[in-house]
Every structure is written in structure tokens, then in C-alpha cells.
Amino acid sequence: MTGRDGDEGADEDVAGEENDPATGDADVVATAADCDTVDVALDDLAEGVATVTISRPDARNALDATVREEFASVLATIDDDDTVRVVVVTGDAEGKAFVAGADVGEFRDRDAIDQREVSERPRIYERVAELSKPVIARINGHALGGGCELAQACDVRIASTRAKLGQPEINLGIIPGGGGTQRLPRIVGTGQALRLILSGELIDAEEAADIGLVDEVYEPDELDERVAELAGMMADKSLVALEFAKDAVRASGQLGLEDGIEYEAELFSQLFATDDKDEGIAAFFEDRDPEWNDA
């Protein structure tokens, strides 16, 4: 939680200097061009929307060290780019998965000390959850293990009917280690989370929607239309208002009710010092679309 007085969630080890709007898109494109496992498409779904695709089709888009490093670098560049207002995270269609999980081959020779080093935060899960901009998970296929945890870190989850989701780590003699034991109960409730985590059971997208793990489900040929529609609606909003709204809602999972309401009121009040508040009110009374200054 930050508000405008601070930027405690910034990743100084990855993020570069503050973005120049004139070169922001170029920075994102340049960063993505240096990646082997992560692709970025700008404005394909809607203006102001960056689609970040994890691309390891030969491994069903599984998360390995290279993916984690490149994904973090791309997210940091995007977070600094005010021309990007919404992020969509998805998996390469050739991999026939959103993210099939962590690369289990990397686990083979690790001991506890090695794993503690790999688990040092912020990891990609925290980077997604703490991004100042809305993040939509476009779950185009299986989201298992670390892939399910990555989806949980996103703000909204929209799934294809072909998707399956689950936390099968228990089958390997381990437990979810990317936030699944913490985020999943907050999303679906303790009982459903324990059912999935303790059994390793995989569920289809319809059941995932029934328990609240995903927010919407669409046929594969309708998925992009809905993701584009929702991302476009978000991207039309004030960037600073989007950031504050996400921050306030995220705080609800960390603060008690009274503290959360107080924090919301503070963020609400801070927005009254912005140009966008004045523009939004003026546009309302003049019956026109607002032209945001993002300040």
C-alpha cells in the first residue's frame, strides 16, 4: 500500500529511471526484444493495453529462471510507462497452456538453502500483485501450480472453457510456494483452498468460476473479445484513479475494516488534489468524454 506520498512497492533492482512519455513505448519494446521467453504486444487488444505473453511452448509455458527474470524486467518497464494503462498476462497458444507450473526440473538438485535464495521476494507473483496498473489474467489454457498462483496474483481472471486450474504440488511432496496457501483462501475460502491444495485436484474453468477462482469463463473464440472489452474499459480511465482504486481494494486484504475504511478515505481525499478529478467532474457536467492528464 502506498498512496501518492510514497512508492514502497517499486522494484529498484529492476526498474530503471522514471519514464519519459515520449520514449515509454520504445523502452517496453526494447526490453521485450531482449527476451527469449516473454513477448509484449502494445495496443493489440485496445489502446493503452500491453499484452505480456509467457512463451515457452516446448515446456507448456512453465516458469523457469529465465522466464522469471525476463518477466520481471518487462513488468518493471511497463510500470514506468504511462502510455501503458492496463496489462494482460497470458500464455503462448502453441504451449497450449496459460502457465503449466514451475519448471520441476529446477527442483531436482535444490536443497533448502538454495530454495530460500530462489524464494527471496519480490518474485514475479509479488511484482504482478504490486503493479500500479490493473492486471488481467487471460487464462487460455491450463494454469497449474505456479501458473495458478500467477493467475491469483492478477487483479481479474478471465478463463477459456479449455482451461484447467489447480495446485498439484502436494503430488510432488511439497506445497504451493508462490503465495497459493495465502492468496487462494482469500479468493475462494479456506475450505475450497484446502480441498485443492491437499488433494492436488484439478478443476475445469466452470467449476473455478463457481468457487470464485476465476471471474468469467468464455469459449475460446470469444475470449479475446471479452478481454479486449474489459481491458479497454479500464484503459479509458484516469491512470492515477486506477492506481488508487487498486491500492485501496488490495488494502482490504491486509487491514481490518476500520483501518481499511480510513485508508480508503485518505486515498479518496488525495484524488481531490489531482487534475484528473477536476477534468472528470467537468466532463460529467459538459456531457463529454474526459481527457485525462494522469496527474
N, C-alpha and C positions, 0 to 999 in steps of 0.2 A: 504494500500500500504506500502510495507516495503523495498524490496531490501535486500541485504546481510548485510547492515550496522545495521539493527535493526530487531526486531520481535514484532512489535506493535500489531499484531493480535493474539498473543499467549494468551491462556486462563490459567492464572497461578492458578486460583482457581480449575481447573480440571486437568490440565496436571501435570504429575509427573516429575522426573528428566530426563535429557537428555538420549535418548535411547542408550543402548548398542546393536549393531547389533547382537551380539551373543544371546541375550535374547529377542529381539524385538517381534518375533512371539509368544513366550511364554507369554509375557506381554499382547498381544492382546487377546490370547486365555483365559488367566486367567481372564481378565476384562470381557469378554463376558460370561464366565462361571458363573459369579456372577449376571448376568442379567436375569430377568424373561420375559422381553418383547422385547429384542433385541438379535438377533443371528448374528454371524460372521463366514463366511467361507473363508478360505485363499486358494488362488491358484486354486479354483474350475473352474473358468472361464478361467483364464490364470495366468501364473506365475507373482507374484508381484501384484495381484489384490485381494483386500478384498471386499467381498460382505456382506453388512450390511443389515439385514432383520428386519424390524419392525414387531413384531409378537404378535398381539392381535386379533386372528381370531374371537373370540366371539364378538368383537366390531368393526369388519372390519378395524382393524389396526389403530383405532383412536388414536390420540395423547392425553395422559393424563400425569399427573405429573411424574409418574414412567417412562413412555416411554421417556419423555424429559430428565430426569436425566440420565437414562441409556444410551441413545443415545449420549448425550454429553460426558459421560465418555469414551465410546468406541471410539468416534471420536478423543478425546484428545490422547488416547493411540496410535491410528493409526497414528496420525500426528507426533508422536515422533518415529515412527518405520520406518527406512529407507528401510526395506525389503518390505514394502507396498508402491507401487508407484502410484496406481490408486484405487479409491473407487467406488463401485457400490452400490447405495441405492435402495432398493425395499421393497415390502410388502409381507407378508406371503400369499402363494397361497390359504391356507384354508380360509383366510379372504376375498377372492375374491375382493381385493382392493389393490391399492398402499398404500394410506392412505385416509380414508374416511372423514378426517377432524379432528378438535379438538373434545375432549370429551365434548359434550354440557352439560352433567350432572354437570360438574365442574363449569359451568357458573351460575347455578341457584341461589346460595346464595352469589355470589360475589358482592361487591359494587365497586365504582370507585377506592377507595384506595387499596382494595385487588387486583384489576386488574393491577394497576400500579406496584405493587410489582411483580406480575407474569410476567409482560412485561419487567422487567428490563433486559437489554442487558448485555452480549450476550445470546441470545436464540438459539435454535437449528438452526434456519434459518441463523443467522449470523455465527454460528460455521461451517455450511456447506459452505457458501459463502466464508468464510475467510480461509478455509482449504488450506494448502500449496500445496496439491496434487489435480489432476483432480478428479471431482466427476461426475459420470454418473447416471442419474435417469433412472432406469429400471421401467417404468410405466406399470405394469402388470394388472392394473385394475383401478377403479375409483380413481381420485386424486381431492378431493373436499376441498374447504375451506383451512384449514391449510395444507392439503395434497398437494393442488395445489401450495400453497406458498412454501412448502418444495421443490417441483419439480423446481419451479422458481429459488430457491437458488442454485440448482445444475448447473454445467457448461454445460452439454449436456443432452437433454431429448429424450429418445427413448421409444416409446409407443406401446403397443399392440392395435390391432384393437378393442379389447373389452373395452378399457378404455374410460371413460368419464371424462372431466375436467370442473372445474368451480369454481366460488366464490359465493356460495349461502348465505353468511352471511346476506345479506340485508333482507332475508326472516325471520330472527330472530330479526330484528330491530337493527342490528349492522352492522359494516363494516369489511372488512378484517383487521386483526391486526398483521399479521406476515410478513408484507412487501409487501403484494399484491397490495396496492394502489401505491407503488413506483416501484417495480420490473416489474409488469405486463405492465404498459405503456411503459417502456423501451424495453420490449421484443416484444410487439405486436402493439404498438402505442396507443395514447391517446383514439381515438375513439373506437377501439375494446375493450380496457380495460374498458372504461366506459360502453359499452354495456353489458359486462359480469358482472361487479360489480353492476351496477344499476338495472339490471333485475334479477340477480341470475340465469340466463340461464346456463344450462349445455350443453356442446358441445362434439361431438364424436372426436375420435383421428384424423380422416381425416380432419375435419374442424380445429382442433387445429394445425395440420401441415400446413394447408393453410394460417393461420394467423400468423404462426411462434411461437406458444406457445410450440409446440414440434418440434424436428428437423427431426425425422424419425418415420415411422409407419410400423409395421410388423405384420403378422399373429402370433398368439400365439406360434405356433410350430416353428417359425423362429426367435422369439425374442431373445432367449438366444444365438443363433449362431451369430447374429449381435452384441449384447452387448459384447460377448466374443471377437469377432474380433476387435472391436473398442478399448476396454479396453486393449487388448493385444498389439495393435499398440502403444498405449500411454505408456504402461509399458515398452516397449523396448527402450524408450528414456531416456536421462540423467535426473536424478531427479532434479538437480539444474536448468536445462533448462526448465523443465516442470513448476517448481515453478515460474521462472521469466516470462515465457510466460503467465501463468495465471494471474500473478500480473499486467503485462503490459496491457492485454486486460481488466481486471477489472477496471484499472485506466481510461480507455476510457469513462466510465460512470460517472466518478467523476471529471474529469479535462476538461478544454477547449482543443481545438485541439492543439494549440501551446504548452501548458504546457504538454499535453499528449505525443506529439512527443519528447519533451525534456526529459521526464521521460523514454520513451522507449529507447532513445539513451543512457541514463545513465545505464540502465539495460543491454543493449547490450554491452556497454563498459566493465561493470563489469564482464561479462562472459568471456572476453578475459584474465582474471586473473585465470581462472579455469583449472584444469587438464582435465576436460571433453572437453573443447574447443580444446585442443591440441590432445586429443585422437580422437575426431570426425573428425578433419581435416586429421590426419594421416591415419585413417581407410578409408577415402574417397580416398586418393591417393594410398593406398595399396589394394583397392578393397576388403575390408573385413568388417565384422560386428564390430562395436566398442565395446570395453569393458569398460563400464563407471566406473569411480571412485566415482561419485556423489560428487565431490568436485572441 
